[in-house]
Amino acid sequence: MQAWIPGICSGVFDLQNKKQVGKDKEFMFKVTFQLEGGESIEAFAAEGENLLEVARKTNVAIDAPCSGNAACGKCRVKLIKGEIDSKKTSHISDEEYEQGWRLACVSKVDADVEIMVPDIASAYKSRMKVADLDSAKEIEIFEKTKADIEAAGIEFKNDLEVVRVTMEVPSLDDTMPDNERLTWAVEAACGMEHVKIPFAVLKTMAETLRKYNFDVQCVIRKGGDKAEVLDICGPEEQVKLCGLAIDIGTTSVAALLIDMKKGKILAKASTGNGQIRFGADVINRIIESLKPDGKEKLQDAIVSETINPLIKQMCRSAKISPQKIYRMCVAGNTTMNHLLVGADADPVRMEPYIPTFYETTSIHAHDLGINIFPHARVIMAPNIGSYVGGDITAGTLASCIWNRPEMSLFIDLGTNGELVFGNEEFMMSCACSAGPAFEGGDISCGMRATDGAIEACTIDKDTMIPTLSVIGDEGQKAVGLCGSGIIDMISELFRCGIIDPKGKFIREGDRVRHDKYGMGSYVIVFKEDAASVKDVEINEVDIDNFMRAKGAIFSAIRVMLNSLDFTVDMIDDVYVAGGIGSGINMQNAVNIGMFPDISRDRFHYIGNSSLSGAYALLLSNEAEAKVHDVAHNMTYLELSNEPTYMDEFVASCFLPHTDAGLFPSLTFK
């Protein structure tokens, strides 16, 4: 029995004898991925092919923040049938190895095999969440953002409009073509001199006009004395004018579906960025994009696997057609913007760090394969540097620090930590490589802020027993820690004397363990009480990774302030952004040395400011213009060129810091 297997190799494959007949003559094996609680997906792999790479080319979602370097331990899969060549690592215990657990990134296929992909390994893709708008706390933040920007004199009015036009029905005496007939009618109705009809409308125009006897409503986009017809609808149809705001984070993606007439949020959704299986940070993504078909794979991961499913779910929830989304706004970092549009991102990471674009106004939905109205304009919040992108300009707009006389510090906590300091007279920005720790990456039990994530905790100092707050419905079992939960956990471990300033475990107890290498860990939830295949625990490597992340933030604050000859007591307000939980315990963030030791009432958590900013840009043409002014007036500080940065960073990688004088209010003993 012989069969041709397209896309795998050249030649003919002998299925009975499991070998290829023809050009390459290498053994091929069947790999069956059994998704936990889901479908079964079959693939073919060459002998010795890496299991993670097989999963990637088959679009099987397996989390790999370290991009397959065996450093994170997140690509855990379970061997169900067959054998696989997989070396042991410290991420898999002897007991787990006997049970069949393996890391996909260190496993090679050498026989037919069946693999179970647990939900936790594909959670970044499988746990898409459409929010209940009646209880979503973020709605209040978006409404406050709108009110603050309006108070700054920005009008919330956009360029979409619906007009009704009636035309003479064509006849032998009136043979004007349909496009001219409609153009003249719209010009007369709107007082416009130039009306454009895009191809997406042109190809169905004849049928629609005749269906309604040349009495129709037109969705138009205005701009000066010009207008563009985006859609043609029946005269009695309740036309929906919808827009889409998206925050594309390196780890997570969040979106809003908006009624453009009323400014009402119709649906909100979030999910993991499908690109994460190619690496947790932008550098790994850029390197992956340089491989054959790399740019196409990364663009497909964000568009087809992430954004389009979000749109589908939100439209289903709101009971509208995706074709009624006529305007879209994207806020993302510089690399995410490049990978979204399929542009070469390699110059972003290579000196002199010149991206393909900072600003662009020429992109439409059909250019990217986004499943909304094809000619919908895609607004991209402007970038200002290789590592300070549109998510920060949009977030700065939302924070309104550009309209306040007070000296304000804006901090966005994500895979990259970005900061903006200033007021209505000046602003300076910088970026530091915090890594994915704030969003659960580089942490063995880390995860996004979704169902099952521990978002807050306290620990009893005497018994060392934790009290946890878990995202989800009542009774939801814990799966892991999200960003806000990690901050609380490390602060509490330090406060209770369970770890020392270096993050090493110094107390003993039922929840404190040490492995054969001497590495300590703390059991947060035992596996019988967790929604996990093993105990939920945090270890010294996790703590060290997080201390580097928080150290990057604090040292960046210090260096930026020092460059301006400012001190921390001159900060009037601190605005903290980032979708790392329902909120950050600011006291705990100060306790671990992540934020400066100033009055706690100066701290304000403003949620996902990137999404809030995209929401404003979507609804307001004036806000869209204003964000470009904000970007143009922001000075970028390159931390790598600052001679004191590394010293500051090293000093910040302790709890809370090597200089206790910087935290005078703390009384840890």
PAKE-716100 format. One record per residue (C-alpha): residue in one letter; x, y, z. Coordinates in steps of 0.5 Angstrom, whole numbers, plus 500, padded with zeros to 3 digits. Example, Ala and Ser with C-alpha at 12.3 -4.5 7.8 and 13.67 -1.06 7.14 Angstrom:
<atoms>
a525491516s527498514
</atoms>
This chain:
<atoms>
m500500500q503507498a500514499w502521497i503525503p502532501g506538505i511533509c516530504s518529497g516522494v511517496f510514503d509506504l504506510q504499511n512499512k512506514k518508510q518513504v519510497g523515492k527521493d528522501k527515503e527517511f522513516m515517517f511516523k504518525v503522531t496523534f495529539q489528544l487535546e485534553g477535553g477536546e479533539s484529536i489531531e493527527a500529524f506525520a513526523a520524520e524520524g528524529e523530528n522534535l515533538l514541539e516542532v511537529a506540534r507547531k507545524t500542525n497548529v497544535a497549541i503547546d505553550a513554549p515561552c522559552s521557545g523550546n530551550a527547555a528552560c521554562g518547563k511549560c510544554r509538558v505533555k503526556l505519553i499515552k501510547g508508543e515510545i518517544d526519545s525524551k531526555k529527563t529534565s529537572h522540570i519532570s520528577d522521577e514519578e512524573y516521568e514514570q507516569g508518562w510526562r515529558l517536555a515536548c521541546v526535548s522529545k524526538v519522534d522515533a515511532d508511532v505515538e499518541i500524546m495527550v496535551p493537557d489543558i494547562a499546556s494550551a491554556y493560552k489558546s483554549r481559555m478564551k474568555v468573553a466577559d459578562l458586561d454586567s459585572a465586568k469591572e473594566i467597564e468602569i475604567f473605560e468609562k472613566t478614561k472617556a470622561d477624563i479625555e473629554a474633560a481635556g477637551i477631546e470630542f468623542k466623535n468619529d467619521l462613521e455615519v449612516v445616510r439614506v439616499t433615493m435615486e431614480v431607477p435606471s431606464l433606457d432614457d437614463t443609462m447612468p451606471d450604478n456607481e455614478r448614480l450612487t456617488w451623485a446621490v451621496e454627494a447631494a445628501c452629505g454635501m461632499e464633493h468627492v465620494k469613493i466606492p471601494f471594490a468590496v462595495l462595488k462588486t455587490m452594489a448592483e444586486t443591492l440597489r435593485k433589491y431595494n429599488f434604489d432606495v437605500q441607506c449607506v454607511i459612509r466614512k467622512g474625511g474633510d470634503k471626501a466620503e467613502v461608501l463602506d456599505i449599502c443596506g435596506p431603507e428600513e434596516q436597523v444599521k449597526l455601526c460597530g468598531l473593534a479595539i484590540d490590545i495586542g500584548t506579547t503574552s495576551v490579547a484583549a478586545l472590545l466590540i463597540d457600538m460606534k453610535k452610542g459608544k457602548i461596549l457590546a462585548k469584551a474578550s481576552t485570550g492568549n497570544g497564539q504566537i507564544r508557542f514561538g517564544a515568550d519574548v519579542i526577541n524569540r519571535i523575531i528570530e522565529s520570523l526569520k525562518p522559512d515562512g516564519k513571518e507568515k506563521l507568526q502573522d497567521a498565529i496572531v490573525s487566524e488563531t487569535i484575533n479572528p476567533l476573538i471577533k467570532q466569539m464577541c460577535r456571537s455574544a453581541k448577536i451581530s455580524p462581523q461584517k458590521i465592524y467598520r472601524m478597528c484600532v490596534a495598540g501593540n508594541t513595535t514588534m507586535n505591530h510588525l508581526l501583525v502586518g507581516a513586516d520584517a521585524d529583524p531591524v527592530r532588534m539589530e543596531p541601530y534599531i530602525p523599525t519599518f514604521y512608527e506610524t501608518t495610516s494605509i492598512h485595511a482589514h482585508d490587507l491583514g486577513i481580519n474577518i470584519f468588513p473588508h475595507a474597514r480602516v485599521i488604526m494603529a497607535p503610533n510607536i516611538g521607538s523599537y521598544v516603546g510602541g503603540d501600547i504605550t502611546a495609547g496607554t499614555l493617552a488614556s492616563c491623561i498625564w499629558n493634560r496634568p500639571e502634576m508630575s506623574l509616572f506611568i508604568d505599564l507592566g507586561t513582558n516589556g516594562e515601559l515607563v513614561f514620566g512627565n506632565e503637560e509640559f514634557m514627557m520622557s519614556c523608556a523601556c526595560s526588559a522585564g520578561p514575561a514574569f508579570e504575565g505568568g511566563d518564566i514562573s513554573c506555576g505562572m499563568r495569565a489572569t484567567d479562570g484558575a489564576i491566583e490573583a491575591c493571597t496572604i500567608d499566616k506567619d505562624t502556620m505558613i498556610p495561605t489564604l487565596s483569591v482565585i479568578g473564576d466562579e465560586g469553587q474554582k480550583a487554583v491552577g497557578l499564579c497570575g502577575s498580581g498573585i506572584i507579587d502578593m506571594i513573594s511579598e508574603l513569603f518575605r514578610c513571614g520570614i520564609i525567604d530571605p532578601k536573596g529569595k532563598f528559603i530559610r524556614e522549614g515546614d510542611r509546605v517548604r520543600h528542597d529537592k535533591y539539588g537543594m533548591g527550595s520551594y513552597v507549596i501553595v496548593f496541594k494537587e488534590d485541591a488544585a485543578s492541576v496535574k501536580d502541586v501548585e508551588i513556587n520555587e527559588v528559580d521562580i522567585d529569582n526570575f521575578m526579582r529580576a523583573k521587578g528589579a528591571i522596573f525599579s532600576a528603570i524608574r531610578v535611572m530615568l528620574n536621575s537623568l532628569d535630576f528628580t527624586v522619587d519624592m517629587i512624584d505626585d502620582v503613579y499610574v500603574a497599568g497592565g492586565i495582570g489581575s483585577g488589581i495590584n496590592m501596591q503595598n506588597a509591590v513596595n514591600i518587594g522593591m518593585f515600586p518606590d516607597i512613597s505615600r500609597d495614596r499616590f498609586h492608582y491602578i488603571g487596568n489595561s490602559s493600552l486597551s482603554g487608549a485603543y477604545a478612545l482612538l476608535l471612538s474619537n477622531e480627535a483622540e486619534a490625532k491627539v495620540h500622534d501629538v503625544a507620541h511626537n512630544m515624548t522623549y525616548l531614553e535608551l537605558s542601555n546607553e546609561p552607564t549607571y543602569m546595570d549597577e542600579f539593576v543589580a542592586s534592585c534584584f534583592l528584597p526589597h533592595t540592597d539600599a534599605g534607605l530607599f525604603p524607610s517605611l518598611t519594617f521587615k525583620
</atoms>
